[in-house]
Amino acid sequence: MKYQFTVPDYKRVRVIVSTDAACEADDPFAIAHALLSPKLDVKAVVAEHFMCEGSMERSFTAAQKLLGLMKSSVPVLHGQVWPKNGELSEGAQCIIDEARRDDPHRLFILLMGATTTMADALRAAPDIADRLTIVTIGGRGYGKHHTDFREFNWGNDPDAINYILRDTRAEVWQIPASGYAHIRVSLATLQRHVAPCGEVGAYLLHQMDEYNQSEGAGWTAGESWSLGDNPSVAVVIDDCAGRSQWENAWLIDADTFYTQELPDRRIRVFHTMNSHFILGDLFDKLALNFG
């Protein structure tokens, strides 16, 4: 990486990225952001399903495509399939192995989609719960930050996130919709700041424009987007990248409404995010490495 600064080794962290990379168009931006961040030692990218048959395999292919363009040697691994088959995936086994490894660098699992593979790992190896921190993009906003729509990521496997919150003591940082949905960027801004950054930048804009033309993109505004997965990278780079506080966790129902407060379960909730920091860091890292 082409930087004129060095992150001290004791400040570096280990990261595993879990992503539904083929679902929409924002995950590839967050994956690239993680790989380009010198504080983050990315150990693996795990493909996640998005609740339709073959979706995990599609995420696997999309992640491989991006990492190939970035000439990255980080392995891409299969997560849990949909419908779930009850088997332990290679992605879940990687989380277990990395958590059990004797390494002083803190381990973060970035969940940019469903929480299925993470829950699988915790069910299979409860001992790893106190050896990692989960950063999950998911859940509706709370209170005055309430969001009306069914939240996609947690909605893809409510049982999985409920298990993580109710039945484990893994440290959880939640970035709900009130935080991640406001990382707004126009396609014109991406054309100016991202597309000129070599094959990688051109691909990032192309795959976003391609999705924008698809049948599944009816909900988008047309010439703007939310890079909603990048906050998971940003808070690991600097946990002051958003406004957060420790709060009681809540279980959710199938429509992702909060249904039951867990008074003895505290999680860190990032209600708002600093979009200027997040987007500026992403754009500059792309330009410095591929511009």
Summary of the structure (lengths in Angstrom):
residues: 291
radius of gyration: 17.6
end to end distance: 12.3
largest distance: 49.6
contacts: 1002
relative contact order: 0.15
helix: 42%
strand: 23%
